[in-house]
Amino acid sequence: MTTSTLSPSRPSRPALAPLLPVVGADTVVPLATGGRATYVNLDNAASAPALAVVAARVAQVLPHYASVHRGAGYLSRVSTALFEQARAQVAGFLGARGDDLVVFTRSTTDALDLLARAVPDGARVLVADVEHHANLLSWQRSARTTVVRGGSDAEETASLLEAELATGRYALLAVAGASNVTGEVLPLRRLARAAHAAGARIAVDGAQLLPHRRVSLAADDPADDLDWIALSGHKLYAPFGAGALVGRRDWLDAAEPYLAGGGATLDVSHDAVRWADGPDRHEAGSPNVVGAVALAQACATLAALPTAALESHEAALRDRLVEGLGALEGVEVVRPHPADAVGVVTFTVPGRPVSEVAAYLSAEHGIGVRDGRFCAHRFADSLGLVEGGLRASTGVGTSSDDVDRLVAAVGRFLTTGPELQYGVVDGHWGPLTDARPAPETFLGPVPEPR
């Protein structure tokens, strides 16, 4: 069925409110056609907004920010306590074992690059080509890495990885917990067991999974333990520039420091350096205390949700997206019904450039989605998305009204078409006539401090 308008509340499914308040949920943006609309953020898979409680925690901490670990002043002691408390909170959120390390980084990419440098000399690494570039390029540039082709679904991909692990050639399997293209979730415990049985370890890119699911490093059976998890605050509702690598310490303590600088040393002489062990070894320089505190608050807030509340909210929104988009003639949803998935849905409008559709959704409806190949080019190409796709991704701040607005806007694009003409403007798709102010002027001057 093709339709230009859909009821804001689909009769077959109940309305869903946001699960948690996020900053900017009521932000109003201008439309290129004139007028304004409340912004719909369906690009959570790229960068999620800050939880309201995270922003409040940052505002509380900022007046007390000072140097950490070596300052004698009282606020330095406060900041040091906050930083180390954040380390413990992140460890608790991920079910870390007693001897595991939490190393604060800038992002998942940074964390995985750190781990890549800690892999012992001569050890081989196994990955699949379905990975985000953060968990592909860190390993692919090494001759010690084997990249296997992914399967037709997560189950087949897992089977292919298990078969390759069984050769006994590998020291590490690196996998994404959830795909940022299809939302598919890999069976992590099963892969952990297969890796350990073959004498390998497993590292998980948790960037796309952790905002949607609780995951623990430690399992009921140690054979199913995960060895490392990498994560990003900017995907976990704490966009303040912090990420983390959490897991086993032996490789990290034996590796050369990720950065050389202050804080990573025990002693420096004319011809020698004694490096610290533990997280200090890889956290040279002044750490991002505020980012770490924000990340820890996000972890604590998500952990406090009722059991399965996050999963059921995401599943209901994903089902609504797939059902709504799938009912539109002229829309193709990529792998619409995987066995297990988070709130990430990719679709195309065959015959129309994906960047044109994304620009239309923004310019005429105030809806933000992602277009392109999502920093997962090899996987996207294998799915037939050589020219890219459109990705709608939900989060704790997403409501059913947000989903319905997207479906209605795509329906209108297919029936009545855009009101404006679109083309490439300054290297990007956009309306050829645009009533909106330039993005760099949107916020206006900085308000005077009170």
N, C-alpha and C positions, 0 to 999 in steps of 0.2 A: 504494500500500500504506500502510495506517495501522498504526502500531505504537507501543506505549508504552515499549518499551525497545529500545536498539540496542547491539550489541556495542561495547565501548570501542575495539576495533581492527577496522575494517570490512575484511572479507576481500578486497575488490576493490582496496583501496588500502593501501600500506604505512604504518606508523606514522611520524609526523614529530615530531622533537624540536624545541624552540625553536632558532632560528638563533643568537641571542646572549642572554646572561643579562641580565635586567632586574631592577631593584629591585622588591621586593614580589611576586615570582613565587610565593613560598610563603606569602603572607599568608592567614591563616585568618579567616573572618568568621562571625558567628553567623547562624543561620537563624530565621525567624519561627516555624517549627514546633518549635523546640528543636534542640539539637545545633549542629554547626559544619561548615563545608566550606571547602576551599581555594578562594579566589576565582578565578573565570575572568573575565579582562578581555577582552571583545570589543567595547570601545568605543574602540579605538586611533585611529579617525578623528577623534574629538573631542579627546582628549588622551592621548598615549602615555606610558607610564612611563619613568623615567630608565634608560638603559643603566647596568649596574653599573659599567662603566669611567668613565662620565660622573660618577656619584656619587663614585667614588674620586678623580677629578681635582678635583672641587669641594672635597672634604675636604683634598686636598693644597694647594690654592690659598688657602683661607680664612685660614690663619694669616699669610699674607703679603699680605693685602688692604690697600691703602692708596690715597691719592689718585693720580690719573693725570694725565700730561701737564705738570703745573706743580709737582709736589712735588719738593723737593730731597733728601728722605730716601731711603735706599737701597731701602726697601720700596716707595716711590712709583715708583722706577725699575723695580723688579721688576714691579709692577702695570701700569705703562705698557707694558713689554715684552710681558707676557702679553696685554694688550688688543690691541696692534698685531699680535702673532703670530696671535691669533685672527682678525683681519681677513684676514690673508694666507691662513690655512687655509681659511676660508670661500670666499675667492676661488678658491683652488685646487680645492676640491670642486666648484665650479660652472663650472670651465673659463673663468674670466673672462679677458677680453682685458687687455693691459697697461695701458690707460688707464681701465679700468672702476673704478667706485667701489663700496666696500662700506660702506653706511651702516647702523649698528646701530639697530634700532627695538625696540618692545615685542612686535610680532607681525606677521603678514601684514597684518592690517587696518590697523595703523599704517603699515606700509611702503607699502601701496597708497594710503592717504590722502595720504602724503607725495608720492608720484608724481603723484597727481591735482592737487595744488597746483602742481606743476612743469610741467604741460602748458602750452605757449605760449598766449598770449591768442588767442582766435578759432579755435584748432585743434579739430577734431571728433574724437570718440572713438566706437569701435564695440565693443559687447559683445553677448552673447546672453543670453537670459533663463534659461539653464540654470545660471548662475553662483551660487556661494555669495554671501551678502550682502556679504562682505568685498570681493568683486570685482564687485559690482553696485551697491551703494548709493553707493560712492565716486564712481561715474561717473553713475548714474541721476539724481542730484539736480542735475546740470548740464543746461541746455538745449542744450548742445553735443553731447550724447550721443545716439546711436541705439541702441536695444535691439531686436535682432531675435529673433523666436521661434525656439527651437531645433527641431531635426528629430527624427525618430523614432529616430535613433541618432547616434553621434559622426560618422559619415561624412556623413550628411545635414546635420548642424549645420555641419560644416566647409565643405560646398558652399554653404550659405546665406551664411556669412560671406565666402567667396571672392567670391560674386556681388555682395555689397554693397560689398566693398573695391574691386571693379573700377570702381565709379562714380568713384573718385578723390577722394572728398569727405573722406577721413579722414587724420588725422595719427597715430592710435594705435589698434591693436587690442588689447583686454585679454581674455585667456582663462585659464581654469583648465586646468592640465595634466591633472588627473584630477577627475572628478566625485565629490563627497563623498556623493552619493545613490546612484549606480549603480556607481561605480568606473570608468566608461568613460574611456579616455584619448584625448585629441584628437591628431590628427597635427600636432605642433607645427612640424616642419621645413617641411611643406607650407604651413601657414598663415603661417609667417615669410616664405617665398618669395613668397606671394601679397601679403602686406602690403608688402614691400619693392618689389615690382614696381609697386604702386599708389602708391608714395611715402609709405607709412605705416611706423610702427614697431610692434613687438609686445612687450607686457608679459605675463608669465606668472605667475599665482597658483600657486606651487609647493607650497603647504601640503600638499595631499593627494597629490601625485605624488612629491615628493622622499624621503619615508620608504620608498618602494617601488622607485624607479627612479633611476639616475644620469642627470643631465641636464646638458649643457654649454651655456653661453652661446655659445661659439664653435663653429662647425661647419666641416667640411672646405671647404665653399663659403661664403664670406661672405654670399651671398644668402640662406642658410638660418640665419644667426645669429639668436639671440634677443637682444632689446635690453635687457630687464630681467627679473629673476626676484625675486619676493618669497617669503619663507619664514618659518616660525615654529619656534622651538625646542621648544615644547610638543607639537608633532606629530612632531618629529624626535628624540624620546628625550632631550631636554634641557630639561625643564620648569622653567627657572629665569628666565623672564620676558624672554627676548631673542628678537628676530627680526632680519631684515635685508632691505634692498633692495639688490640687486646689479645693476650695469649701467652704461650710458653716462652720462657725467658732464655733457655740455653742458647739457641741460635742468636738471639739478640745480644746476649752478654759476650758472645764470642766474636761478633762482627765488629768491623771498624765503625766508629761513630758515624751516624748519618750526616751530621754537621759537625764541623770542628769549631769550637768557640767556648766562650765562658759558660760555666755551669756543667760542662761535660767532663771536666778534669778533676783529678785529685791533686796533681802536682805537675808543674811545668818547669823544666830546667833548661840549660843551654842546649843540650843535645838529646833530651828525652821528654816524653809526656806519659804520665800515668792517667789512663782514662777511668772514669767512674763506671760502675756497673748499674744495672737496673734502668729505670726510665731516664735518669739523668744523663746516661751515656748518649742518648739520642735526642735530647731536648736542649741542645746548646742554644745560648742566647736567652733573652728575656721571653718567657712563655706568654701565651695568650690566656691570661688568667680569666678575663671576662668571658672569652669564648668557651673555656673549659667549664666555668660555672654555669653558663647558659646551657651547654650540652648536658651537664649533670641534672639541671632542673627539668629539662625536657624528658630525660630518661626517668626521673622520679615521677613525673606527672603521668607519663604513659603507663608506668608500672602500677600506678594506683587505680587505673581503670578497672571496672569489674571484669571478671574472667570472661573472655570471648566477646566483650563489648566491641572492641576494635575490629575483630575479624568479621562479626556479623554486620556491622555498619558498612565496612568496605565491600563485603559480598553483596549486600542489598544494592548499593550504589552501582557496582560493576554490572550486576544483572540488569539493572534499569538502563544503563548505558547501552549494553549489548542488545537488549530487546528494542529500545527506541531506535537506535541506529540501524539495526537489522531490518526494521519494518519499513525503512525508506528505500524505495527503488532508486538505484543509482549510487548506493553506498555499499562498499565491501568492507567487512570487519575482518581483521587478520586474526586467525586462530580464536574465534569467538568463545569457544567452550572448552578450555583446557581442564584437565582433571583438578588442578589446584592453581589458583592465581590470586594476585593482589589487584588493587584497583587501578590497573593500567590497561587502557584499551586503545589499540591502534586501528585506524581505518583509512580508506581512500575514497575519493570520488573520481572513478575512472574517467579519463578524458579531460580533467581539469587539473592544472598544476596545484600541488598541495600547498604551496606558498601563497597562491591566490586565495584559496579557501581560508587559510589561516588569517590572512590579511583582512578578508571580508568579515570574518567572525569578530575580529578585534575592532575594525573600523565602524561597522554598522550595528554591532550588538554588544560591544564591551566584554567579549569573552576571550580569555587567553588560553590557547592550546599550544602545543609544540609541533613544528613541522620539520621534516628532514629525515635523517637516518639515525638520529639520537645517539651519536657517538658509539654506534655499534654497527659499523658499515658492513662488515663481513656477514653478520647475521641478517641485517636488513636486506642485503643483496640476495641472500639465499631465500628470503621470503618473497622475492619479486618486487621489493621496494627500492629498486635502483634509483628511481627518481624521488624516493622518500615517501613518507606517510604522514598522517595527522594523528597525534597522540593526545588523548584526553586522560588525565590522571587525577584521581580523587585523593582526599585526605581527611583528617579529623574535622576540618573546617568546612567540608563540602556538604551541601544539602541536596535533597531531591529536586528542589527548584532549580539549582544550578545545572543539574543534569538535563532537566526538561527544557531549560532555556537553550542549551546546546542543541538538543535534538530538534527543537522547533526552528532554530536558526539555520541548521543544515537543511531541513525540509524546505524552508523558504528559498534557500539558494538553489535548490533543485527545481522548484516550481516557478516562482515569479522572478528569480534571479536577483543579482545584486542591484542596488539602486545606483551605485557609482561604477565608473570604469576603473579597471585595475591594470597595473603594469609595473615594471621595474623602475623604481625611483631611488636614486643614489645607491644603487647596488642591492636594494631590497624591494620585495613586492609590497605595493601599497596602493591606495586610491590616487588617481591622477589629480583629483581635486579634494582637498582635505581641510575641513573647518576646524580641526583640532589645533591647539597651540603646539609649538615644537616641544618634544619631550623634555629637553633640557631646561625649558622655562616653566614647566608644569607646576612645580612646587612653589615657585616664587622665592622671594628673599628669605633668609634665615630669620625666624622670629627672635625678637629681643629677649635675652634671658630675664627672668623675673627675679 
